[in-house]
């Protein structure tokens, strides 16, 4: 177990508080431990997803420049999303 040495004070609206509290109860965790778990999962996932997305955009942009395609990033994103379905 890691040493806990940073203290944070957070204000929640009632809905968010209830959501975290329910998660903590369902997982048999303290409220604080539930927040730490959610933060770890969310931040890890976001970082990995962002890196993959940035690499995909860079590859598509390289192809676009090589073939001199006048596409915007929005058009490229829409094509990527279309291909996922």
Long-range contacts (C-beta under 8 A, 24 or more apart in sequence): 56-80
